[in-house]
Amino acid sequence: MNQTELQNLVEKISLKYFSRPFIHQVKINRRMKTTGGRYHLDDHHIEINAHFLTAEHYDDLVGIIKHELCHYHLHLLGRGYQHRNRDFKFLLQKVGGSRYAPDIGLRQKRKINYLYICQSCKQQYPRNRRINTRRYRCGKCQGKLILAKKFK
């Protein structure tokens, strides 16, 4: 799907589900990893994650577009457009938009380099960075931590 096809899809969804026109621009953002889309308050354009533009993610794309259009229309009407607002939650449920962007495998797995274990309660602490075992203690029982494994 290219820019003009996406623009036409967003305009069509806006008229069908919101009965209001979408008169601003939709942009494709290829750098997004964890979010499906983004609505910009300053110039009212919407960015969509390029990874959702394939045919296999079409249903997810429609849900993301509905979500961003909820932000768009509520903001222009001067009503509660943020996730925590009742207006947003009600409109999102009414149009059937997605609350969260689905995980399609773009998130990076957190690499574990060190494993610390409490000597008293055996609580494990996987860490990315080294910690000073003389300064830090177990959060559960205040026992002494020891470096069990180094995965590098």
C-alpha positions, 0 to 999 in steps of 0.5 A, a space after each residue: 500500500 502506498 501513500 495515496 492508497 493509505 490516504 484514500 483508506 483513511 478518508 473512507 474510514 473517516 466518513 464511514 465510521 465517524 461521518 466526518 471528513 478527514 481533511 489532513 494528511 496521512 504519512 507512512 513512518 518506517 521507523 516505528 517499532 512498537 506503536 501502530 500510529 501517531 496523531 500530531 496535535 500541532 498540524 493534525 497529520 497522522 503517521 502510520 507504521 509501515 509494517 502494518 501496510 501489508 495485506 496480512 495486517 489489513 484488519 490491524 491497520 483498520 483498527 489502528 486507523 480508527 484509533 488515530 481518527 478518534 484522537 483526530 476528531 475529538 481533538 478538532 471538536 475540543 473534547 477529550 482526545 487522550 487515552 484516559 478521557 471518557 470521550 475517547 474510550 467511548 468513541 473508540 468502543 463505538 467505532 471498534 478501534 483497537 486499544 493497543 497496537 498488536 505485537 507483530 514481532 518488531 520489538 527487540 528482545 531484552 538481552 540478559 548479560 548478568 544473573 544475580 541471585 540472593 544468597 538468602 531467599 534465592 530470588 533471581 535478578 537478570 540484568 543487562 548491566 553489572 551492579 555493585 553487590 556491595 552497595 545493592 541488596 535483595 529487594 525482597 529480603 535485603 539479603 546479599 547478592 552474588 553474581 551467578 552467571 555472566 552471559 557475555 
